[in-house]
Each structure stands twice: as structure tokens, then as C-alpha cells.
């Protein structure tokens, strides 16, 4: 695990972006890499992971610093978009189901 960039809210440090390389694994191929946010006092940011997957799957559009879901702008900057998803749990759940449907996974 390697510490990546520091996540700030204004001048306050609120978390870290980390990079992980799985060297040995009994259930999947080894040497896979992952990147995620660890937020102080909250743990791994599921909203950040959801946002990253949604952008990758083109369910959320990123234009400059702005993130948009459908016709609605959900935040300027990644942290503001994550906060929007935290405050709007119905939209977060709708986006989660859309990502699951797109990648062919199951909701666990």
C-alpha cells in the first residue's frame, strides 16, 4: 500500500488517496492494482469508488472540474461530487444500480 495524494477540504486534511498492489491472492489473479480514498474518521470512501466507476463507465460525465449525472451537475471537483452523493442517497443508490447493471455485477 502506498500513500498517494492528500485530500483536503479548504486547508483541513480529510483523507488520503492510496494505491494498493495485491501481490498474492487465492481467489483472483495476483499483481492487480487498486486506487481508493481513505477518509479520516470514516474509512474507505464508497462514494469515491462509485464516482470513479461511474466516470469510467460513462454514466457520469466529467467536463473540466465539473461532474454531471444526466442533466444535473453534481459538483465542481471530485470532493464536492462525493459530498453530493453523500447528501443525496437516492441518487447515489440509483447511480450504484446503474453501475452494477453496466458492469454485470451483483449488489452485495
C-alpha positions in Angstrom: 0.0 0.0 0.0 1.3 3.4 -0.9 0.1 6.7 0.2 -0.8 8.9 -2.7 -2.1 12.4 -2.7 -3.6 14.2 0.3 -7.3 15.0 0.2 -8.1 18.5 1.6 -11.2 20.5 2.4 -10.0 24.0 2.3 -6.9 23.9 4.5 -8.1 20.9 6.5 -6.7 17.4 5.8 -9.6 15.0 5.5 -8.1 11.9 3.9 -5.6 10.2 1.6 -5.7 8.7 -1.9 -3.9 5.3 -1.7 -2.6 2.9 -4.2 -2.5 -0.9 -3.5 -0.9 -3.7 -5.4 -2.1 -7.2 -4.4 0.9 -9.5 -4.7 -0.6 -12.8 -3.6 -4.3 -13.8 -3.8 -6.1 -17.1 -3.5 -9.2 -16.1 -5.3 -8.1 -13.9 -8.2 -5.0 -13.3 -10.4 -2.1 -11.7 -8.5 -0.4 -8.3 -9.1 -3.7 -6.4 -9.6 -3.7 -2.7 -8.7 -6.4 -0.6 -7.0 -6.7 3.0 -6.0 -9.1 4.4 -3.5 -9.7 7.1 -0.8 -9.3 6.6 2.9 -11.2 9.4 4.7 -10.2 10.2 8.3 -12.9 9.1 10.7 -14.9 7.3 8.0 -12.7 4.7 6.4 -12.8 3.8 2.7 -14.9 6.2 0.6 -17.5 4.1 -1.2 -18.8 7.4 -2.8 -15.4 8.0 -4.3 -15.2 4.4 -5.7 -18.8 4.8 -7.1 -17.9 8.1 -8.7 -14.7 6.7 -10.3 -16.6 3.7 -11.7 -19.4 5.9 -13.0 -17.0 8.1 -14.8 -15.2 5.1 -16.3 -18.5 3.6 -17.4 -19.6 7.0 -18.8 -22.6 7.2 -16.5 -21.2 10.4 -15.0 -19.7 13.0 -17.3 -16.6 14.9 -16.3 -16.1 18.3 -18.1 -13.1 20.1 -16.7 -13.7 20.1 -12.9 -17.4 19.6 -13.2 -19.2 16.2 -12.7 -22.7 15.7 -14.2 -25.2 12.9 -13.8 -27.8 13.1 -16.6 -28.7 16.8 -16.9 -27.8 17.6 -13.3 -24.4 19.0 -12.3 -23.4 17.1 -9.1 -20.3 19.0 -8.1 -17.3 21.1 -9.1 -14.4 18.9 -8.2 -14.3 15.3 -7.1 -14.7 16.1 -3.3 -17.8 18.2 -4.0 -19.3 15.5 -6.2 -18.6 12.9 -3.5 -20.4 15.2 -0.9 -23.3 15.5 -3.2 -23.7 11.7 -3.4 -23.5 11.5 0.4 -26.2 14.1 0.8 -28.5 12.6 -1.9 -28.7 8.9 -1.0 -31.5 8.2 -3.6 -29.3 9.5 -6.5 -26.3 7.6 -5.0 -28.4 4.3 -5.0 -29.7 4.9 -8.5 -26.1 5.5 -9.8 -24.9 2.4 -7.9 -27.6 0.3 -9.5 -26.7 1.7 -13.0 -23.0 0.9 -12.5 -23.8 -2.6 -11.3 -26.1 -3.2 -14.3 -23.4 -1.8 -16.7 -20.5 -4.0 -15.4 -22.7 -7.0 -14.9 -22.1 -7.5 -11.2 -24.4 -8.2 -8.3 -25.4 -6.0 -5.4 -23.7 -7.3 -2.2 
